[in-house]
Amino acid sequence: MRILYQFPLSHYCEKARWLLDHKELDFEAHNLILGVHRAFAQLKTGQNKLPILKDQEKYIADSTQIALYLDEVYPEHSLLRSDQILRQQALEINHLANELGVYVRRFGLAHALAQGDEPIDILIGEQGYLRQFEKFSKPILKKLVSKGYQLDDEKIADAKIQMQKIIEILNEKLIENGARYFVGDRLGLADIAVCSMIAPLLGLVNTPWEKDHDTVTTEEFDDYQQALLEMPIGQYVQRIYLTERNARVDWRGV
């Protein structure tokens, strides 16, 4: 059985889940504990980030490397086109999306934690030692998240600026291709990468960032979300998630 080692709320892990779902490959999503994950990742892949895919006895780290591996080993439902120009375009957009993801994570986490501990509750999970001792584990995890993702005011403000710059570039690229897909005439790596990175800003149904009716968000976050939904790229992400995100595995993992 293939195993995807993940954080449930990570949009890079969402990208990896989507890659596997697009390929119609069976897998299990296994959650690792923030901080503790570094030792596991270092041991298996020589680096300390998630997602990590285990396929048979092979471990593949990084969502982009997972995409390249899947196309090589499981060519059906290809993520990249054989045409070299289209392939390069998709890789360039994927690179932009990965860069965007860093700023989206910082901006989104900062505003989510400003309103409550829901992201920490998801990291803890519904059972296990962290849940049993949540009185102690929650503040520790909150500090780890704030420090690890540099959630200070200056970094958050800069993240919003950089995030907007990249989104405007991607918006133009989408329009240039007719606003249906980023590259060619069907879903591929570029689309999955962009949609996964922007999804945390939109609170879409059936995603890890779905907003409940009683969810409270900051005014700044709400204003940004509304502005994004008025752009072609925001409407595109909504449409792609609605029509083409056929999730086969629960994002919450085990």
ZADO-1210 file (C-alpha; in nm, 4 decimals, padded with zeros to 6 digits):
<atoms>
<atom x="00.0000" y="00.0000" z="00.0000" code="MET" pos="1"/>
<atom x="00.1261" y="00.3473" z="-00.0830" code="ARG" pos="2"/>
<atom x="00.1506" y="00.5805" z="00.2146" code="ILE" pos="3"/>
<atom x="00.1529" y="00.9590" z="00.2037" code="LEU" pos="4"/>
<atom x="00.3068" y="01.1068" z="00.5179" code="TYR" pos="5"/>
<atom x="00.1441" y="01.4422" z="00.5741" code="GLN" pos="6"/>
<atom x="00.0094" y="01.7282" z="00.7812" code="PHE" pos="7"/>
<atom x="-00.3677" y="01.7454" z="00.7175" code="PRO" pos="8"/>
<atom x="-00.3755" y="02.1253" z="00.6836" code="LEU" pos="9"/>
<atom x="-00.0690" y="02.1564" z="00.4620" code="SER" pos="10"/>
<atom x="-00.1539" y="02.2770" z="00.1113" code="HIS" pos="11"/>
<atom x="00.1629" y="02.1062" z="-00.0157" code="TYR" pos="12"/>
<atom x="00.0224" y="01.7799" z="00.1230" code="CYS" pos="13"/>
<atom x="-00.3129" y="01.8607" z="-00.0374" code="GLU" pos="14"/>
<atom x="-00.1249" y="01.8956" z="-00.3657" code="LYS" pos="15"/>
<atom x="00.0324" y="01.5515" z="-00.3158" code="ALA" pos="16"/>
<atom x="-00.3043" y="01.3949" z="-00.2273" code="ARG" pos="17"/>
<atom x="-00.4524" y="01.5468" z="-00.5422" code="TRP" pos="18"/>
<atom x="-00.1661" y="01.4173" z="-00.7581" code="LEU" pos="19"/>
<atom x="-00.2319" y="01.0643" z="-00.6344" code="LEU" pos="20"/>
<atom x="-00.6083" y="01.1036" z="-00.6755" code="ASP" pos="21"/>
<atom x="-00.5616" y="01.2351" z="-01.0308" code="HIS" pos="22"/>
<atom x="-00.3611" y="00.9216" z="-01.1096" code="LYS" pos="23"/>
<atom x="-00.6386" y="00.7124" z="-00.9486" code="GLU" pos="24"/>
<atom x="-00.3812" y="00.5430" z="-00.7262" code="LEU" pos="25"/>
<atom x="-00.4766" y="00.3892" z="-00.3925" code="ASP" pos="26"/>
<atom x="-00.2965" y="00.5265" z="-00.0880" code="PHE" pos="27"/>
<atom x="-00.3315" y="00.5975" z="00.2817" code="GLU" pos="28"/>
<atom x="-00.2685" y="00.9387" z="00.4350" code="ALA" pos="29"/>
<atom x="-00.0688" y="00.9078" z="00.7590" code="HIS" pos="30"/>
<atom x="-00.0281" y="01.2104" z="00.9849" code="ASN" pos="31"/>
<atom x="00.3007" y="01.2931" z="01.1530" code="LEU" pos="32"/>
<atom x="00.3434" y="01.5151" z="01.4596" code="ILE" pos="33"/>
<atom x="00.4786" y="01.8614" z="01.3897" code="LEU" pos="34"/>
<atom x="00.8402" y="01.8824" z="01.5022" code="GLY" pos="35"/>
<atom x="00.8731" y="01.5068" z="01.5503" code="VAL" pos="36"/>
<atom x="00.8248" y="01.4676" z="01.1752" code="HIS" pos="37"/>
<atom x="01.1721" y="01.6057" z="01.1115" code="ARG" pos="38"/>
<atom x="01.3511" y="01.2997" z="01.2476" code="ALA" pos="39"/>
<atom x="01.1380" y="01.0648" z="01.0365" code="PHE" pos="40"/>
<atom x="01.1781" y="01.2751" z="00.7224" code="ALA" pos="41"/>
<atom x="01.5537" y="01.3080" z="00.7698" code="GLN" pos="42"/>
<atom x="01.5930" y="00.9351" z="00.8226" code="LEU" pos="43"/>
<atom x="01.3897" y="00.8361" z="00.5169" code="LYS" pos="44"/>
<atom x="01.4713" y="01.1133" z="00.2689" code="THR" pos="45"/>
<atom x="01.7647" y="01.3199" z="00.3945" code="GLY" pos="46"/>
<atom x="01.5529" y="01.6344" z="00.4312" code="GLN" pos="47"/>
<atom x="01.2980" y="01.7474" z="00.6923" code="ASN" pos="48"/>
<atom x="00.9777" y="01.8473" z="00.5135" code="LYS" pos="49"/>
<atom x="00.6487" y="01.6854" z="00.4192" code="LEU" pos="50"/>
<atom x="00.4828" y="01.5495" z="00.2107" code="PRO" pos="51"/>
<atom x="00.6664" y="01.2209" z="00.1686" code="ILE" pos="52"/>
<atom x="00.5314" y="00.9391" z="-00.0464" code="LEU" pos="53"/>
<atom x="00.6249" y="00.5794" z="00.0282" code="LYS" pos="54"/>
<atom x="00.5700" y="00.3562" z="-00.2732" code="ASP" pos="55"/>
<atom x="00.6780" y="-00.0005" z="-00.2072" code="GLN" pos="56"/>
<atom x="01.0220" y="00.0509" z="-00.0493" code="GLU" pos="57"/>
<atom x="01.0903" y="00.3866" z="-00.2150" code="LYS" pos="58"/>
<atom x="01.0471" y="00.7213" z="-00.0362" code="TYR" pos="59"/>
<atom x="00.9914" y="01.0392" z="-00.2390" code="ILE" pos="60"/>
<atom x="00.9952" y="01.3814" z="-00.0712" code="ALA" pos="61"/>
<atom x="00.8525" y="01.7107" z="-00.2024" code="ASP" pos="62"/>
<atom x="00.5246" y="01.7497" z="-00.3912" code="SER" pos="63"/>
<atom x="00.6934" y="01.8364" z="-00.7216" code="THR" pos="64"/>
<atom x="00.9281" y="01.5377" z="-00.7039" code="GLN" pos="65"/>
<atom x="00.6264" y="01.3212" z="-00.6234" code="ILE" pos="66"/>
<atom x="00.4572" y="01.4499" z="-00.9401" code="ALA" pos="67"/>
<atom x="00.7621" y="01.3719" z="-01.1552" code="LEU" pos="68"/>
<atom x="00.7949" y="01.0275" z="-00.9982" code="TYR" pos="69"/>
<atom x="00.4279" y="00.9453" z="-01.0542" code="LEU" pos="70"/>
<atom x="00.4431" y="01.0436" z="-01.4218" code="ASP" pos="71"/>
<atom x="00.7516" y="00.8287" z="-01.4714" code="GLU" pos="72"/>
<atom x="00.6250" y="00.5181" z="-01.2910" code="VAL" pos="73"/>
<atom x="00.2493" y="00.5536" z="-01.3562" code="TYR" pos="74"/>
<atom x="00.2196" y="00.7333" z="-01.6939" code="PRO" pos="75"/>
<atom x="-00.1595" y="00.6995" z="-01.7222" code="GLU" pos="76"/>
<atom x="-00.3461" y="01.0288" z="-01.6549" code="HIS" pos="77"/>
<atom x="-00.0266" y="01.2248" z="-01.7099" code="SER" pos="78"/>
<atom x="00.0390" y="01.5391" z="-01.5090" code="LEU" pos="79"/>
<atom x="00.2826" y="01.6900" z="-01.7598" code="LEU" pos="80"/>
<atom x="00.2479" y="01.7052" z="-02.1388" code="ARG" pos="81"/>
<atom x="00.4912" y="01.5318" z="-02.3719" code="SER" pos="82"/>
<atom x="00.5245" y="01.8554" z="-02.5713" code="ASP" pos="83"/>
<atom x="00.8375" y="02.0198" z="-02.4303" code="GLN" pos="84"/>
<atom x="00.7033" y="02.3756" z="-02.4503" code="ILE" pos="85"/>
<atom x="00.3866" y="02.2858" z="-02.2595" code="LEU" pos="86"/>
<atom x="00.5877" y="02.0794" z="-02.0137" code="ARG" pos="87"/>
<atom x="00.8193" y="02.3724" z="-01.9400" code="GLN" pos="88"/>
<atom x="00.5253" y="02.6107" z="-01.9015" code="GLN" pos="89"/>
<atom x="00.3659" y="02.3758" z="-01.6488" code="ALA" pos="90"/>
<atom x="00.6888" y="02.3425" z="-01.4502" code="LEU" pos="91"/>
<atom x="00.7321" y="02.7202" z="-01.4393" code="GLU" pos="92"/>
<atom x="00.3774" y="02.7694" z="-01.3111" code="ILE" pos="93"/>
<atom x="00.4287" y="02.4903" z="-01.0596" code="ASN" pos="94"/>
<atom x="00.7426" y="02.6698" z="-00.9354" code="HIS" pos="95"/>
<atom x="00.5493" y="02.9950" z="-00.8953" code="LEU" pos="96"/>
<atom x="00.2726" y="02.8121" z="-00.7105" code="ALA" pos="97"/>
<atom x="00.5212" y="02.6522" z="-00.4710" code="ASN" pos="98"/>
<atom x="00.6678" y="02.9949" z="-00.3959" code="GLU" pos="99"/>
<atom x="00.3173" y="03.1345" z="-00.3462" code="LEU" pos="100"/>
<atom x="00.2425" y="02.8561" z="-00.1000" code="GLY" pos="101"/>
<atom x="00.5034" y="02.9826" z="00.1467" code="VAL" pos="102"/>
<atom x="00.3317" y="03.3219" z="00.1696" code="TYR" pos="103"/>
<atom x="-00.0214" y="03.1788" z="00.1735" code="VAL" pos="104"/>
<atom x="00.0732" y="02.9517" z="00.4633" code="ARG" pos="105"/>
<atom x="00.2157" y="03.2374" z="00.6685" code="ARG" pos="106"/>
<atom x="-00.0749" y="03.4727" z="00.5965" code="PHE" pos="107"/>
<atom x="-00.3443" y="03.2088" z="00.6455" code="GLY" pos="108"/>
<atom x="-00.2002" y="03.0551" z="00.9625" code="LEU" pos="109"/>
<atom x="-00.1472" y="03.3934" z="01.1243" code="ALA" pos="110"/>
<atom x="-00.5079" y="03.4942" z="01.0700" code="HIS" pos="111"/>
<atom x="-00.6467" y="03.1527" z="01.1675" code="ALA" pos="112"/>
<atom x="-00.4499" y="03.1455" z="01.4940" code="LEU" pos="113"/>
<atom x="-00.5537" y="03.5023" z="01.5671" code="ALA" pos="114"/>
<atom x="-00.9132" y="03.3797" z="01.5919" code="GLN" pos="115"/>
<atom x="-00.8694" y="03.0472" z="01.7734" code="GLY" pos="116"/>
<atom x="-00.6937" y="02.7130" z="01.8061" code="ASP" pos="117"/>
<atom x="-00.8732" y="02.5161" z="01.5344" code="GLU" pos="118"/>
<atom x="-00.5534" y="02.4600" z="01.3281" code="PRO" pos="119"/>
<atom x="-00.3818" y="02.3260" z="01.6413" code="ILE" pos="120"/>
<atom x="-00.6762" y="02.0959" z="01.7165" code="ASP" pos="121"/>
<atom x="-00.6477" y="01.9470" z="01.3666" code="ILE" pos="122"/>
<atom x="-00.2728" y="01.8962" z="01.4112" code="LEU" pos="123"/>
<atom x="-00.3341" y="01.7192" z="01.7423" code="ILE" pos="124"/>
<atom x="-00.5913" y="01.4860" z="01.5893" code="GLY" pos="125"/>
<atom x="-00.8926" y="01.3230" z="01.7489" code="GLU" pos="126"/>
<atom x="-00.6995" y="01.0706" z="01.9563" code="GLN" pos="127"/>
<atom x="-00.3527" y="00.9742" z="02.0704" code="GLY" pos="128"/>
<atom x="-00.1072" y="01.1116" z="02.3242" code="TYR" pos="129"/>
<atom x="-00.1292" y="01.4709" z="02.2039" code="LEU" pos="130"/>
<atom x="-00.5052" y="01.4669" z="02.2551" code="ARG" pos="131"/>
<atom x="-00.4776" y="01.2987" z="02.5944" code="GLN" pos="132"/>
<atom x="-00.2418" y="01.5709" z="02.7143" code="PHE" pos="133"/>
<atom x="-00.3795" y="01.8591" z="02.5071" code="GLU" pos="134"/>
<atom x="-00.3558" y="02.0979" z="02.8027" code="LYS" pos="135"/>
<atom x="00.0212" y="02.0805" z="02.7547" code="PHE" pos="136"/>
<atom x="00.0511" y="01.9859" z="02.3883" code="SER" pos="137"/>
<atom x="-00.1627" y="02.2703" z="02.2469" code="LYS" pos="138"/>
<atom x="00.0479" y="02.5618" z="02.3738" code="PRO" pos="139"/>
<atom x="00.3679" y="02.3788" z="02.2759" code="ILE" pos="140"/>
<atom x="00.2405" y="02.3153" z="01.9225" code="LEU" pos="141"/>
<atom x="00.1152" y="02.6725" z="01.8930" code="LYS" pos="142"/>
<atom x="00.4630" y="02.8016" z="01.9776" code="LYS" pos="143"/>
<atom x="00.6214" y="02.5588" z="01.7322" code="LEU" pos="144"/>
<atom x="00.3896" y="02.6741" z="01.4533" code="VAL" pos="145"/>
<atom x="00.4432" y="03.0436" z="01.5265" code="SER" pos="146"/>
<atom x="00.8211" y="03.0078" z="01.5408" code="LYS" pos="147"/>
<atom x="00.8587" y="02.7561" z="01.2588" code="GLY" pos="148"/>
<atom x="00.6512" y="02.9578" z="01.0113" code="TYR" pos="149"/>
<atom x="00.7775" y="03.2990" z="01.1306" code="GLN" pos="150"/>
<atom x="00.4390" y="03.4431" z="01.2223" code="LEU" pos="151"/>
<atom x="00.5587" y="03.7854" z="01.3312" code="ASP" pos="152"/>
<atom x="00.3887" y="04.1054" z="01.2150" code="ASP" pos="153"/>
<atom x="00.6614" y="04.2129" z="00.9713" code="GLU" pos="154"/>
<atom x="00.6810" y="03.8737" z="00.8021" code="LYS" pos="155"/>
<atom x="00.3015" y="03.8499" z="00.7791" code="ILE" pos="156"/>
<atom x="00.2720" y="04.1933" z="00.6173" code="ALA" pos="157"/>
<atom x="00.5450" y="04.1061" z="00.3662" code="ASP" pos="158"/>
<atom x="00.3756" y="03.7701" z="00.2950" code="ALA" pos="159"/>
<atom x="00.0579" y="03.9496" z="00.1886" code="LYS" pos="160"/>
<atom x="00.2515" y="04.1741" z="-00.0507" code="ILE" pos="161"/>
<atom x="00.4480" y="03.8870" z="-00.2069" code="GLN" pos="162"/>
<atom x="00.1380" y="03.6702" z="-00.2224" code="MET" pos="163"/>
<atom x="-00.0505" y="03.9356" z="-00.4176" code="GLN" pos="164"/>
<atom x="00.2357" y="03.9828" z="-00.6643" code="LYS" pos="165"/>
<atom x="00.2470" y="03.6123" z="-00.7507" code="ILE" pos="166"/>
<atom x="-00.1314" y="03.5789" z="-00.7690" code="ILE" pos="167"/>
<atom x="-00.1459" y="03.8672" z="-01.0192" code="GLU" pos="168"/>
<atom x="00.1207" y="03.6970" z="-01.2346" code="ILE" pos="169"/>
<atom x="-00.0695" y="03.3688" z="-01.2243" code="LEU" pos="170"/>
<atom x="-00.3964" y="03.5458" z="-01.2980" code="ASN" pos="171"/>
<atom x="-00.2457" y="03.6883" z="-01.6180" code="GLU" pos="172"/>
<atom x="-00.1103" y="03.3497" z="-01.7234" code="LYS" pos="173"/>
<atom x="-00.4523" y="03.1946" z="-01.6695" code="LEU" pos="174"/>
<atom x="-00.6217" y="03.4622" z="-01.8809" code="ILE" pos="175"/>
<atom x="-00.3641" y="03.4124" z="-02.1579" code="GLU" pos="176"/>
<atom x="-00.4712" y="03.0465" z="-02.1812" code="ASN" pos="177"/>
<atom x="-00.8428" y="03.1266" z="-02.1977" code="GLY" pos="178"/>
<atom x="-00.9039" y="03.0985" z="-01.8198" code="ALA" pos="179"/>
<atom x="-01.0070" y="02.7319" z="-01.8406" code="ARG" pos="180"/>
<atom x="-00.6739" y="02.5648" z="-01.7558" code="TYR" pos="181"/>
<atom x="-00.3229" y="02.6938" z="-01.7109" code="PHE" pos="182"/>
<atom x="-00.1564" y="02.4752" z="-01.9737" code="VAL" pos="183"/>
<atom x="-00.3277" y="02.3064" z="-02.2644" code="GLY" pos="184"/>
<atom x="-00.6888" y="02.1943" z="-02.2520" code="ASP" pos="185"/>
<atom x="-00.7053" y="01.9631" z="-01.9509" code="ARG" pos="186"/>
<atom x="-00.6105" y="01.9403" z="-01.5857" code="LEU" pos="187"/>
<atom x="-00.2412" y="01.8929" z="-01.5099" code="GLY" pos="188"/>
<atom x="00.0338" y="01.9649" z="-01.2617" code="LEU" pos="189"/>
<atom x="00.0117" y="02.3428" z="-01.3055" code="ALA" pos="190"/>
<atom x="-00.3604" y="02.3474" z="-01.2204" code="ASP" pos="191"/>
<atom x="-00.3264" y="02.1155" z="-00.9229" code="ILE" pos="192"/>
<atom x="-00.0357" y="02.3164" z="-00.7867" code="ALA" pos="193"/>
<atom x="-00.2068" y="02.6554" z="-00.8157" code="VAL" pos="194"/>
<atom x="-00.5428" y="02.5368" z="-00.6845" code="CYS" pos="195"/>
<atom x="-00.3853" y="02.3628" z="-00.3858" code="SER" pos="196"/>
<atom x="-00.1809" y="02.6685" z="-00.2899" code="MET" pos="197"/>
<atom x="-00.4732" y="02.9141" z="-00.3162" code="ILE" pos="198"/>
<atom x="-00.7427" y="02.6935" z="-00.1600" code="ALA" pos="199"/>
<atom x="-00.6593" y="02.7899" z="00.2027" code="PRO" pos="200"/>
<atom x="-00.7544" y="03.1493" z="00.1179" code="LEU" pos="201"/>
<atom x="-01.1017" y="03.0559" z="-00.0086" code="LEU" pos="202"/>
<atom x="-01.2456" y="02.8250" z="00.2588" code="GLY" pos="203"/>
<atom x="-01.3917" y="02.5907" z="-00.0033" code="LEU" pos="204"/>
<atom x="-01.6353" y="02.3120" z="00.0852" code="VAL" pos="205"/>
<atom x="-01.4857" y="01.9636" z="00.1283" code="ASN" pos="206"/>
<atom x="-01.1343" y="02.0964" z="00.1776" code="THR" pos="207"/>
<atom x="-00.9268" y="02.1156" z="00.4970" code="PRO" pos="208"/>
<atom x="-01.0013" y="02.4887" z="00.5041" code="TRP" pos="209"/>
<atom x="-01.3802" y="02.4678" z="00.4746" code="GLU" pos="210"/>
<atom x="-01.5480" y="02.7380" z="00.6824" code="LYS" pos="211"/>
<atom x="-01.8249" y="02.6286" z="00.9197" code="ASP" pos="212"/>
<atom x="-02.1202" y="02.8613" z="00.9624" code="HIS" pos="213"/>
<atom x="-01.9867" y="02.9676" z="01.3027" code="ASP" pos="214"/>
<atom x="-01.6236" y="03.0101" z="01.1950" code="THR" pos="215"/>
<atom x="-01.4898" y="03.3544" z="01.2820" code="VAL" pos="216"/>
<atom x="-01.2205" y="03.5073" z="01.0608" code="THR" pos="217"/>
<atom x="-01.0438" y="03.8415" z="01.0656" code="THR" pos="218"/>
<atom x="-01.1747" y="04.1346" z="00.8651" code="GLU" pos="219"/>
<atom x="-00.8482" y="04.1548" z="00.6718" code="GLU" pos="220"/>
<atom x="-00.8703" y="03.7870" z="00.5736" code="PHE" pos="221"/>
<atom x="-01.2368" y="03.8215" z="00.4708" code="ASP" pos="222"/>
<atom x="-01.1598" y="04.1272" z="00.2570" code="ASP" pos="223"/>
<atom x="-00.8736" y="03.9486" z="00.0844" code="TYR" pos="224"/>
<atom x="-01.0883" y="03.6426" z="00.0199" code="GLN" pos="225"/>
<atom x="-01.3622" y="03.8537" z="-00.1377" code="GLN" pos="226"/>
<atom x="-01.1151" y="04.0376" z="-00.3594" code="ALA" pos="227"/>
<atom x="-00.9666" y="03.7059" z="-00.4729" code="LEU" pos="228"/>
<atom x="-01.3101" y="03.5658" z="-00.5587" code="LEU" pos="229"/>
<atom x="-01.3687" y="03.8633" z="-00.7859" code="GLU" pos="230"/>
<atom x="-01.0594" y="03.7748" z="-00.9911" code="MET" pos="231"/>
<atom x="-01.0623" y="03.5141" z="-01.2716" code="PRO" pos="232"/>
<atom x="-00.8100" y="03.3039" z="-01.0785" code="ILE" pos="233"/>
<atom x="-01.0309" y="03.2913" z="-00.7685" code="GLY" pos="234"/>
<atom x="-01.3318" y="03.1823" z="-00.9741" code="GLN" pos="235"/>
<atom x="-01.1133" y="02.9288" z="-01.1546" code="TYR" pos="236"/>
<atom x="-00.9961" y="02.7676" z="-00.8279" code="VAL" pos="237"/>
<atom x="-01.3581" y="02.7431" z="-00.7133" code="GLN" pos="238"/>
<atom x="-01.4601" y="02.5782" z="-01.0415" code="ARG" pos="239"/>
<atom x="-01.1717" y="02.3322" z="-01.0547" code="ILE" pos="240"/>
<atom x="-01.2315" y="02.2186" z="-00.6973" code="TYR" pos="241"/>
<atom x="-01.6014" y="02.1749" z="-00.7662" code="LEU" pos="242"/>
<atom x="-01.5671" y="01.9868" z="-01.0942" code="THR" pos="243"/>
<atom x="-01.2292" y="01.8108" z="-01.0841" code="GLU" pos="244"/>
<atom x="-01.1163" y="01.7546" z="-00.7256" code="ARG" pos="245"/>
<atom x="-01.2335" y="01.3958" z="-00.6955" code="ASN" pos="246"/>
<atom x="-01.0831" y="01.3125" z="-00.3573" code="ALA" pos="247"/>
<atom x="-01.0480" y="00.9402" z="-00.2898" code="ARG" pos="248"/>
<atom x="-00.8938" y="00.9661" z="00.0590" code="VAL" pos="249"/>
<atom x="-01.0071" y="01.1710" z="00.3600" code="ASP" pos="250"/>
<atom x="-00.7689" y="01.4651" z="00.4039" code="TRP" pos="251"/>
<atom x="-00.7795" y="01.4195" z="00.7830" code="ARG" pos="252"/>
<atom x="-00.5614" y="01.1105" z="00.7514" code="GLY" pos="253"/>
<atom x="-00.4938" y="00.8569" z="01.0244" code="VAL" pos="254"/>
</atoms>
